[in-house]
Amino acid sequence: MPARILVAEDDLKQAELIRRYLEREGHLTVVVHDGRAAIDEARRRSPDLLVLDVMMPKVDGLDVCRVLRADGDVPIIMLTARSTEDDLLLGLDLGADDYLTKPYNPRELVARVRTVLRRTRSRAEGEVYRVGELEIDPTRHEVRLSGRLVDVTPAEFKILACLSASPGRAFTRQQLLEHAFGFDHYVFDRTIDVHVMNLRKKIEPAPGTPSYLKTVYGVGYKLADKVVPDAS
């Protein structure tokens, strides 16, 4: 399904190559070459997806992501020459939906665009998931506990939304990265573990003995399909 895509890339040849590949897929593509223009165009055009280079003049890609995440939830694929674990964690926390390290094949970028669009459109149609006092609303992009809004990062929300789509199912860390974010080449076990640890502090009455976000030893994590009341 064609989409409106904004490409923010300061390398003119690379930007033109991306534009040609995306337009060949039928997407309406607009290209800008600095971070300030990316923010302005995203606010003006409300694109369906943003392809965002991290290293850009005027405003870098991380700050662009931070600003646009405060505005809304446009899907973002980040392009970067850096691929350390800290970069990945920062990109996830700022709300990136996928992360492609340079150099890359333009056909792979097109495939990632297709996957992110399909995943975000599917999430937008999702039903509210409830277990115990926990409520996850993919449409509103909200998490509530006992009726109170929980402040979660974009990365934390994506993990919960992924788990809540299949309650009771155990996901490996790699599956969570692939299903929730689309990352299938730069997998770090610690990436998911850090987010799960932070989530438990926010949603669990007793983070040390979680009721909602369960560890499946030797596998990964799952979201409980029911919560057994505390007998005490």
C-alpha positions as CSV (number, residue, x, y, z in Angstrom):
1,M,0.0,0.0,0.0
2,P,1.6,3.3,-1.1
3,A,2.7,5.7,1.7
4,R,3.9,9.2,2.2
5,I,7.5,9.0,3.2
6,L,9.9,11.7,4.3
7,V,13.6,11.0,3.8
8,A,16.1,13.1,5.8
9,E,19.6,12.4,4.5
10,D,22.4,15.0,4.0
11,D,24.3,12.9,1.5
12,L,22.7,14.0,-1.8
13,K,23.6,10.9,-3.8
14,Q,22.4,8.6,-1.1
15,A,19.2,10.6,-0.7
16,E,18.5,10.4,-4.4
17,L,19.1,6.7,-4.4
18,I,16.7,6.2,-1.5
19,R,14.1,8.3,-3.3
20,R,14.3,6.3,-6.5
21,Y,13.9,3.0,-4.7
22,L,11.0,4.2,-2.6
23,E,9.2,5.7,-5.6
24,R,9.7,2.5,-7.5
25,E,7.6,0.9,-4.8
26,G,4.9,3.4,-5.4
27,H,5.5,5.6,-2.4
28,L,5.2,9.4,-2.5
29,T,8.6,10.5,-1.3
30,V,9.9,13.9,-0.1
31,V,13.6,14.5,0.6
32,V,15.3,17.0,2.9
33,H,18.9,17.4,3.8
34,D,19.1,18.7,7.3
35,G,17.5,18.1,10.7
36,R,15.7,21.4,10.9
37,A,14.0,20.8,7.5
38,A,13.1,17.3,8.6
39,I,11.2,18.6,11.6
40,D,9.5,21.3,9.6
41,E,8.4,18.9,6.8
42,A,7.3,16.3,9.2
43,R,5.0,18.8,11.0
44,R,3.7,20.2,7.7
45,R,3.1,16.9,5.8
46,S,2.4,14.4,8.5
47,P,4.2,11.5,6.7
48,D,3.3,7.9,7.2
49,L,7.0,7.1,7.8
50,L,10.3,8.9,8.2
51,V,13.7,7.6,7.0
52,L,16.1,9.5,9.2
53,D,19.9,9.8,9.0
54,V,21.5,10.2,12.5
55,M,24.4,12.4,11.4
56,M,22.9,15.6,9.9
57,P,23.6,19.3,9.9
58,K,21.7,21.9,12.0
59,V,19.8,19.3,14.1
60,D,21.1,15.8,14.3
61,G,18.8,12.8,13.8
62,L,18.6,11.8,17.5
63,D,17.3,15.3,18.3
64,V,14.9,15.2,15.4
65,C,13.6,11.9,16.7
66,R,13.2,13.3,20.2
67,V,11.3,16.4,18.9
68,L,8.9,14.4,16.6
69,R,8.2,11.8,19.3
70,A,7.0,14.6,21.5
71,D,4.7,15.7,18.6
72,G,3.3,12.2,17.7
73,D,4.0,8.7,16.7
74,V,5.2,8.8,13.1
75,P,7.2,5.5,12.4
76,I,10.9,6.2,12.1
77,I,13.7,4.2,10.5
78,M,17.1,5.5,11.6
79,L,20.2,5.3,9.3
80,T,23.5,5.5,11.0
81,A,27.2,4.7,10.6
82,R,27.3,3.7,14.3
83,S,26.2,0.3,15.6
84,T,27.2,0.1,19.2
85,E,24.9,-1.2,21.8
86,D,24.5,2.2,23.4
87,D,23.5,3.7,20.1
88,L,20.9,1.0,19.7
89,L,19.5,1.5,23.2
90,L,19.3,5.3,22.7
91,G,17.6,4.9,19.3
92,L,15.0,2.6,20.8
93,D,14.4,4.8,23.8
94,L,13.9,7.8,21.6
95,G,11.3,5.8,19.6
96,A,13.0,4.5,16.5
97,D,11.0,1.7,14.9
98,D,14.0,0.2,13.0
99,Y,17.7,0.9,12.8
100,L,19.8,0.3,9.7
101,T,23.6,0.6,9.8
102,K,25.6,2.0,6.9
103,P,26.6,0.8,4.4
104,Y,23.3,-1.0,3.5
105,N,21.6,-2.3,0.4
106,P,18.7,0.0,-0.7
107,R,16.6,-3.0,-1.3
108,E,17.0,-3.9,2.3
109,L,15.8,-0.4,3.3
110,V,12.7,-0.8,1.1
111,A,12.0,-4.2,2.7
112,R,12.3,-2.6,6.2
113,V,10.0,0.3,5.1
114,R,7.4,-2.3,4.0
115,T,7.7,-4.2,7.3
116,V,7.5,-1.1,9.6
117,L,4.4,0.2,7.7
118,R,2.7,-3.2,8.0
119,R,3.5,-3.5,11.7
120,T,2.5,0.0,12.6
121,R,-0.8,-0.2,10.7
122,S,-1.5,-3.5,12.4
123,R,-0.8,-2.1,15.8
124,A,-3.1,0.9,15.1
125,E,-6.0,-1.6,14.6
126,G,-5.2,-3.5,17.8
127,E,-7.7,-4.1,20.6
128,V,-7.0,-3.0,24.2
129,Y,-5.4,-5.8,26.2
130,R,-6.1,-6.1,29.9
131,V,-4.7,-8.4,32.5
132,G,-5.3,-7.8,36.2
133,E,-4.9,-4.1,36.8
134,L,-2.7,-3.6,33.7
135,E,-4.2,-2.1,30.5
136,I,-2.3,-1.7,27.2
137,D,-4.0,0.3,24.5
138,P,-2.1,0.2,21.1
139,T,-4.5,2.7,19.4
140,R,-4.0,5.4,22.1
141,H,-0.4,4.3,22.7
142,E,-1.1,4.2,26.5
143,V,-0.4,1.9,29.4
144,R,-2.5,2.1,32.6
145,L,-2.2,0.4,35.9
146,S,-5.1,0.5,38.3
147,G,-6.6,3.3,36.0
148,R,-3.5,5.5,36.3
149,L,-1.4,6.4,33.2
150,V,2.1,4.8,33.3
151,D,4.9,6.8,31.8
152,V,6.7,4.4,29.5
153,T,9.3,5.1,26.8
154,P,8.5,4.3,23.2
155,A,10.7,1.3,23.3
156,E,9.0,0.0,26.5
157,F,5.6,0.4,24.9
158,K,6.6,-1.5,21.8
159,I,7.8,-4.4,24.0
160,L,4.5,-4.5,25.9
161,A,2.4,-4.1,22.8
162,C,4.3,-7.0,21.2
163,L,3.9,-9.3,24.2
164,S,0.2,-8.3,24.7
165,A,-0.6,-9.3,21.1
166,S,0.1,-12.9,22.1
167,P,-0.5,-13.2,25.9
168,G,1.0,-16.2,27.5
169,R,3.4,-16.8,24.6
170,A,7.1,-16.9,25.4
171,F,9.3,-14.6,23.2
172,T,13.1,-14.9,22.9
173,R,15.0,-11.6,23.2
174,Q,15.7,-11.8,19.4
175,Q,12.1,-12.3,18.6
176,L,11.1,-9.3,20.7
177,L,13.7,-7.2,18.8
178,E,12.4,-8.5,15.5
179,H,8.6,-8.3,16.3
180,A,8.6,-5.1,18.2
181,F,11.3,-3.1,16.4
182,G,12.3,-4.9,13.2
183,F,15.9,-5.3,14.3
184,D,17.3,-8.6,12.9
185,H,21.0,-7.9,12.4
186,Y,22.1,-5.9,15.5
187,V,20.8,-8.1,18.4
188,F,22.0,-7.5,21.9
189,D,20.4,-9.6,24.7
190,R,21.0,-6.7,27.1
191,T,18.9,-4.4,25.0
192,I,15.7,-6.2,25.9
193,D,16.8,-7.0,29.5
194,V,17.4,-3.4,30.3
195,H,13.9,-2.4,29.0
196,V,12.2,-5.3,30.8
197,M,14.0,-4.3,34.1
198,N,12.8,-0.7,33.7
199,L,9.2,-1.8,32.8
200,R,9.0,-4.0,35.9
201,K,9.9,-1.0,38.1
202,K,6.9,0.8,36.6
203,I,4.2,-1.8,36.3
204,E,4.9,-4.5,38.9
205,P,3.8,-4.2,42.6
206,A,6.8,-6.2,43.5
207,P,9.5,-6.1,40.7
208,G,11.5,-8.9,42.2
209,T,8.5,-11.3,41.9
210,P,6.7,-10.0,38.8
211,S,3.0,-10.7,38.2
212,Y,2.7,-9.4,34.7
213,L,6.1,-9.5,32.9
214,K,7.3,-13.0,33.4
215,T,10.7,-14.5,32.8
216,V,10.7,-17.8,30.9
217,Y,14.0,-19.3,31.9
218,G,16.0,-20.6,29.0
219,V,13.8,-18.7,26.5
220,G,13.0,-15.1,27.3
221,Y,9.9,-13.2,28.4
222,K,6.1,-13.4,28.2
223,L,3.1,-11.3,29.4
224,A,0.9,-13.2,31.8
225,D,-2.6,-14.1,30.4
226,K,-4.0,-13.8,33.9
227,V,-2.9,-12.6,37.3
228,V,-3.4,-14.7,40.4
229,P,-4.6,-12.5,43.3
230,D,-2.3,-12.3,46.3
231,A,-3.6,-14.7,48.9
232,S,-2.3,-12.4,51.7
